[in-house]
Amino acid sequence: MKAVQMTLDEELIQAVDQLSQKLGTSRSAFTRQALRDALERHCVEQLEQKQIQGYAKQPEAPDEFAAWEEEQVWGD
């Protein structure tokens, strides 16, 4: 691992330290996981945008999924 210096406001540091302690982890471990989560969210958002753009360029046909409607099980 590589050490990285960051500038954070005091309130954020206090909140991270409190939650890290409550979770039984270190500030660094908490921050690493938070950054991983943020990167994953960004990736998902990008994929969702690509899907939205794809459907905007080529919308589904009105009867595109009609053959599957009878196959669906919606439950009670």
N, C-alpha and C positions, 0 to 999 in steps of 0.2 A: 504494500500500500504506500501511497504517497501522502505526505502531510500537505495540507492546503490552508492558507491563511484567508479568513473571510472577515468582513466587517458586517456586524449585525447590530440592530438596536437592542438596548438593554432589556426592554420588555419581552422581546422575542427570545432572547437568551434565557431569561427567567422562566418563561413558559415552557421552553424546551427542556430545561433542567428539571423543572417540577414534574413534567410528564415522563421524562426519562427515568427519573428516580422511582416514580409510581410504577412504571413498567419493568423496573429492574434491569435497565440497560444503561449504556453510557450515552453521553451527548453525541459522540462521534457515530456510534452505531445507529442511534435514532436518526441522525441527520443523513447518514448513508441510505437508510431505508426510505426516508422521506424523499430524497432525490431520486431513488429508483422508482418509487411510486409516481412521482411527477413525470419522469421520463415515460413510463408506461401509459399514463393518462394522455400525454401528448401524442404518443404513437396511436392510441385508440382514436383520439380525436381526428388525427390525420386520415386514418382509414375510413372513419365515418364520413369525412368531407369528400374523400375520393368516391365513396359509394353514392353520396348525394349528387355529386357532379356527374357521375356515370348515369344515374337515373334521370337527371335533368337533360343530358345529351340524348339518351335513348330511353324514354319512358316505357313502362311495361304496356303491352297491348291489353285492351279491355278483357279479352278472353284468354290471356296467356296462361293463367293458372286454373282455368275452369275445369279441366280434366281431373284435377286433384281435389276439388272441393268435396266430392263424395268420399274421398279417402281420409279426410281429416276426422280426428276424434277429439271433440271438444270437452268431453266429460259432462258430468251432471252438476 
